[in-house]
Amino acid sequence: MGIFLDLIHLSPEQTDRAIGYILKAVHDHDGDGDEPHESPFIRRLIQLFMERGLQRIDAVQSELTKWQAGKYHAKGVEVPLKPPGAMVRWTEAELDLVRIYLRALPPEAWTMADHMMLVDFLFQRYLPADDLRTEAEWMATRSSLMGKVQANLDHEPSLKQADVILAALPNTAAQAAEQFLLSPMQQAVLEIGQAKAAEYVTRFSDEARARLRSVIMKDAEQKMLAVRGVPDSALQTKLFDTFAAMNRDWQRIAVTEAGNNALVGFIASLKPGTKVRRVERYVNVCPNCRRIDGKVMTVVDPADPNKNPDTDIWVGKDNFGRSASPKKRVGDELVDRTPDEMWWIPAGLMHPNCRGRWVLAEPDAHPGDDPEFAAWLRELLDPNKETA
């Protein structure tokens, strides 16, 4: 049974956005986020980044529940002046002032501003922008370098070997440039990956904070206005849903950014002319990704004026500004998009939550561009060294 949407009353721009949003929603949920990633090069990295972020989110949820239940209320304490609640980076002293103020009031005496201050306080403690940017740089640097590892390792590592490599990699782009010989392209990939990941995690924090404030604000509003018919469990249900959404958003960042950086880092570490094969085989792979599974492409220099988008792959080739929709609206009709408007095979992932990979199309050829890095990997994984 089909469902039909009447978009005729929308403008062409609104129609295109609606179709694009629907298709994006279809492609944005490959897998459920819990199954291990297919690539051993980044599986553990994704797991660690997810765990570190989810621990922060869980701490916000746990603390919020305790504050709302009055477990931190200090009875008989004089209520101090309310601290200013500007959403900038709070110092430890400012965090202490807010803590003392909120503890002095029973939750039932909190004003709307107090409820909002609690949310800000928890995000300042557990999800501050500076800390998240550090997490993002850690993930972006190591995932990009894992692409370089894949290009210079003569075998697919076991999970144990991947852990050894991961532990030996630097934490920042600056440390990577100091420890390894990086081409200008690889350095650019590191910096771009870091900037994008930092943008996504700080945006995550801002949007999660706003979402949580809205839920608590609505609950406080209903209680202040003595709205009837609202069950006591309504807030907890909405908070559960809100934190579940936050967990999914963080998982999407982990899978998407780590995967994208590793793929682009791999392409950036291969010599022009190298043949690579796309692998898109995982749970709930979307039709667009399934279509490119097994496709062999040739690595080329991004500056090559003769590069062919149908047969070549290069750093910087992505789907930004392109559409998964085969149709667009012109006037009152849907017409076919031109090839230059459609998704093509990118150097990185096709879309958020994608789990695509590149592998060498000629496994016996090891065309990595850095013999010294390859030697470092061999020494790092030397079994005799481990037992020495």
Number of C-alpha atoms within 10 A of each C-alpha: 3 4 4 6 6 7 14 12 9 12 14 18 11 13 19 20 14 14 19 19 15 13 14 16 11 12 21 17 18 19 17 12 16 9 9 13 20 15 17 19 26 28 19 18 26 23 16 14 20 20 15 12 21 18 13 16 22 15 17 20 16 11 16 16 14 12 17 16 13 15 13 18 20 16 10 8 12 12 13 13 10 14 15 10 16 9 11 10 13 16 11 10 9 15 18 13 17 22 18 21 20 26 20 18 22 17 18 11 8 15 14 15 11 18 19 20 22 21 19 24 24 21 21 22 18 17 24 19 21 13 15 21 19 17 20 27 23 20 27 33 27 29 31 31 31 27 25 27 28 27 25 25 17 17 11 14 18 11 15 12 15 21 17 15 19 20 12 12 19 18 18 21 23 13 12 18 15 11 12 15 13 19 14 10 14 22 19 14 24 27 18 14 27 25 15 15 27 22 15 17 24 19 13 19 20 15 13 20 18 14 17 18 18 13 16 19 16 13 18 19 14 13 13 11 8 10 10 8 6 12 7 9 9 11 16 13 10 15 19 13 12 16 19 12 14 23 18 17 14 21 23 21 21 27 23 24 28 26 32 29 31 33 26 29 31 28 29 30 25 24 16 18 14 19 22 23 18 21 19 22 16 16 11 13 19 18 10 16 21 16 11 17 17 16 16 20 23 21 22 23 17 16 9 9 7 10 16 13 15 12 13 23 28 24 23 14 16 19 19 11 8 14 23 20 18 16 18 21 18 14 10 12 11 14 12 14 15 10 11 10 17 16 19 19 21 21 27 29 24 24 23 19 23 26 25 26 22 27 19 19 17 12 12 9 11 16 21 22 18 19 11 12 19 19 13 14 18 14 13 15 17 11 10 8 9 9 6 5
